[in-house]
């Protein structure tokens, strides 16, 4: 039996194309779900479930509410691998269960039928009826995506197809909340035995100095909030509706204390040092020793000093948010920026390349040949060293190991970057071979040892 199987080139390419298209499909599927849902869904679902409802007297509304509540329990059982203590799932981003559960008989189809009856109930009311208008506002997207036209398949695909488990449960909780709002008896209760203050917090897992951490609280009037860092306490009072905007000035472990009516609740936030930002045109930056460079930072408050291990004379342009430096050695260059009171703002590093070996340019040469007439006029061959990535950088040719082919005793070391020739030497010269260039730079000397051959064209 053969040890290998030969696959035609065309079939192999087709297999690769199918694999790439499959990866593209998976990527686009993930991109349909905003990343914010994955960050906040546990807290959001808990927040939605804190609301209570008054007695529902409208049969169609109560029927929808009871069914969605039961549907959520059945969906949770179908998921498996759920920890009710932490509110987490073994596969929070998996959507295979959603695709099977909501499209089998007795689940999503019945939900759509009940929502249709609820829609018909409110449509039977006068056009200016407040409850009809409220229903149309609360369920505007549902009506737009198939509910108003009775298109069950379109609605279920819009609502649940490829929905990650944690997001779908939040959808169901949000639907129950809308039923409660429509019923008109919504109120919030804290956890058992106390009043809850913090409802949700955004961006706490990736906070850096100058970033905005958003903390949603319940009923923030007359609430006092303070933050503590290294035994230093300062008050926080920047609010947007029921959301506290906390902008940490430096890195560190912050403790936020919420106080209302004698009850206190704390929140720990670890703020990591910031890093430099990339160029606006997304170009890849390469750093060389001896080449001046800039790094950009944003949203840093009260900048005091900056230091690195590759340039003791680096400077800060605070008005433009720039750190300017000229590295003096290759390898990793580590940067640290601090506030005026010595607190860490930024930690980052960049890799410094060695001075690039320059290109050797021969004055008056074309395709490494020099005409005899040109050489007879100038009586010299001049060389210079340069590199396109190193503008305004000095490459000075210190000396060259030269062989003048055709001239007796033509091997010699010449100082500088110019070979002076007499008329007799030019008449005999056939080739010029440079075995080595010794080049001095403003940082260190370097050697260019690739032979360079110049032909004298007669």
C-alpha positions, 0 to 999 in steps of 0.5 A: 500500500502506498505511503503517500497520496498524490493530490492534483495541484488544482484540487490542492488549491481548491482545498486551500481556497475553501479553508480561507473562505471558511476562516473568513466566514467565522471572522465575519460571524464574530464581527457581527457581535459588538465586543461590548456585549462580551465585556458587560453581559454578566453584569448587564443580565444581573442588572436586568434581573434586579427589576420586579414587576407588578401584577400583569392584567393583560392576558397577551402580555402575561402570556409573553412574559411567562413564556419567555421566562420559561424559555430562558430556563429551558435554554439554560438547561440546553446549554449545560456547563453553566455556573449560577454562582459566577454567572459564567458558561463553559463556552460563553461565545458558542452559538451552536446551541442557539442555532439548534434550540430556537429553530426547533418546534416549540421554542422560537416559533411559539415565541413569535406567535405570542409576540404577534398576538401581543402586537395585534392587541396593541394595534387594536387600540386607537393610533394615539393610545399611549400604550400602543405608542409605548409598545411600538417604541419598545419593540421598534426593532422587532417590528422592523425585523419581521414582527410587523409583517408576520415573517417568522423566519426573518425575525428568528434569524435576526434575533437568535441566529449565531447568537453566543450563549451569554448574549442570547440570555441577555437578549431574553432578560432584556425582553422581559424588562420591556414587558415589565416596562410595558406593564407599567410596574417597574421598580428596582430592588437591591440584593437581599438584605442591602441596597445595591449601588454599583450596577455595571462597570465598563473598561475596568479590565483594560484601564490605563492613565487618562482612559475613562472608566464608566461606572453605572450606579443606581440612583446617584443623587446625594451619593458621595464617591471617593478614590484611594491610591497609596493612602491618598484620597480624592473625591470623584464628582464627574457624572453623566446621568447615572454613570460615573466617569472615572479618569485615573491620572496615574497607574496603580491599584485604586479603591473606589468607595461609594457612600449613600445613606450610610451604606458603602460599597467599594470597587477595586480597579487596577490601572496599568501603565499606558504605552505609546501609540502607533503612527496615524498612517499605521506605518511600521516604525523602524528605529536605528542607533544614531537616528533621531526618532519620536514616539507619541503618547495620548491622554496623559495627565500631569506629565513630569519626566521621561527616561530610557536606557538608550538616550540619556538626553531624551526630551518631552514635547508636552504640547504635542504629546511626543518623546524625542530621542536618539538611541546610542546602542542597539537592543531593547530600549525601555521607556518610563514616564512619570507624573510630576509627583513621581507616579508611573504613567507609561511603561513601554519599549521599542527595539533598536536596530544596529546602524544599517550598512550603507550603500556605496555610491560611485560618482560618475559611474553608471551600472558600475562602469566609468567611461575612459573619457570621463575618468581622463577629465576628472582624474579621480574616482570618488565614493560616498556612503549613504542609506535611505533610512538614515537621512542627515546621518554621517557616513564618512569613508575613512579608508579603502583597500583598493586594487587597480587592475592593469597597473603594476603594484596596484594594491594599496590602502587609500585614506578617504573616499577618493582615488587620485589617478595620473594620466599614465595610470588611467591609460593602463587601468582596466578595473578598480576593485574595492575589497573593504571600506572602513567607515566612520559614523557619529556612533561607531566605526563599521566595515563594508567588506563586499567587493565592489568592482568598477570597470573602465569602459574604453 
